[in-house]
Amino acid sequence: MHLELITKDDLKTLKQEIITELKTIIGSKTEQKKWLKSADVRELLNISPGTLQNLRINGTLPYTKMGKTMYYEYDEVVKILTQNKSA
């Protein structure tokens, strides 16, 4: 059996590597995308596909369609949330 000693410097290096990795993971998740797909919008607003379709049809939520995929601007989604906020 081989015994290895871990020094304080080894632990400091490991700690720094863990902190750097966590910052990378957290940073990538907190960066907000400018354009969202329908599933993202439904999750944010907690609405059904039919309700999202109604928001598109009545012009409440502008969208861009590329192929079969619809995209919504994040700022527009936030605007809807703000406009419908109760006092």
C-alpha positions, 0 to 999 in steps of 0.5 A: 500500500502506497501512502501519499501526503496532502499538503495545505498547498495541495488543498488550496490549489484544489479549492481554487480549482473548485471555485473557478469551476463553480464560477464557470458553471454559475456564470453560464447559467445566469447569462440570459439569452436574448431570444427564447423558444416557445418552451422557455416562454411557457416555462417562464410565464407558466402557461400552456401552448394554447395560451402562448398561441393566443398571446401570439394571435392577439399581438400581445407577444411579438415573435419571429419565426424561422422555419418551424421554430418561433422565437421571442425576445426576452425583453418582450416577455419581461414586459408582459410580466410587468404589464400584468403585475398586480398592485 
